[in-house]
Amino acid sequence: MKDIETHQLKNGTYVHYISADRFKNVNFTVNITVPIKRPDVTFNTLIPAVLRQGSAKFPVTKDLNIYLDDLYGANISYGIKKRGNYQVIVINFNTISDRYAPNSKPFDKLLKLAAEILFNPLVKDNAFDNEYVNREKENLRQYIESVINDKREYAKIKLINEMFSKEDYGIFSNGYVEELDQITPENLYSYYKKLITEGLWEIFVTGPVNVEECNNFINSYFNFEKNVFNYSPADFGKYSNEIRKIEEAADVTQGKLSIGMRTNVTINSPLYFAMIVMNNLYGGSVHSKLFLNVREKMSLAYYAGSAYDAHKGFILINSGIEFSNYEIALKEILKQLDDVKSGIFTEQDIKFSKLSIINAYNSVKDSAVAMENFYSSQTLTKTFLTIEEIIDRINKVTKGDIIKAANTVIPDTVFFLKGRDV
């Protein structure tokens, strides 16, 4: 039985109701998806931060926060996600269900507040509030700089930027410091109006709600005019004949080795579930080949793991090593992939990998946010498999399937962040 029910408004907006009566709170989450483009990413990152500061009804952020506290400690949060060649703006509204506070109806009030925040922001002379914008520009500046100063994260960002320099996937989805000075209250508001009509709007309601009442409200406030949004899957990009190697010196005491690998296996591919198991077995868990061999047995890395982006068909290896171990660590990481391609792993390895994956999927049910993330990751492709259906597909993956998936993986780019004196 599906635990998600989907409605579509006349303007194309999707509304997804996720059954989760075991939770006392309700999440009302708005996702706005747009193609990731360099001129837009910083605007997209700023938009939810500015909207969160207040509205025409609550022009002072402090007053908005007091109102949220009165709604049983309601909360508004926001963020940015990257899904293949798309950027997703996420704005989440959360409070206790009306079922547990029938007299004050906090969720009903939160829905009205969500409409107020999104469609009646604090605007004067066709511009967002100057104080809001300047404050959030500075906050974003500090955040981007903090990410770049995190050398482990920086190596991952740099690898993706270099490997996909000719593709939209290479764009840093949190924005760019050098573009902040070009953003004004006027052009930010103008951009937001375009975002309303051109973005793919999707709403997730997770928790105990009256679907009919909630749907009537959403139809009243969210059925605005908008253009048709055409989703296209991410392209795989071009495979290289040889591995491209890039080195950069910095003030670091530990080398950061990142490796990017292309594969034509994405969320809609026949080998998708096999790739999930393959990645877990190769580097996605504490019993993986990278962890047990490169880190534990050979002591070549302080950490070593892999992550699989199913929307792009991309695997990222991330490791921390001694500068002197660069060549041998790189060679061993690639050898472990070759071993998987050759079937040098046991049924016990497969069992442990499947158990790790299944436990992770089962834990999704423990959190409303995790359930939203689970289903929202499927919305662009409209697959909507339940957790039970995915677990069943995982259990059916064979050793042959894993080998087939592994053999689609082609190492493409290596980025090594080393010390200045190396």
Beta strands, then each sheet from edge to edge (+ up, - down):
strand 1: 4-8
strand 2: 14-18
strand 3: 25-35
strand 4: 75-83
strand 5: 86-96
strand 6: 200-206
strand 7: 244-250
strand 8: 255-262
strand 9: 303-309
strand 10: 314-321
strand 11: 410-419
sheet 1: 1+ 2- 6- 3+ 5- 4+
sheet 2: 7+ 11+ 8- 10+ 9-
end
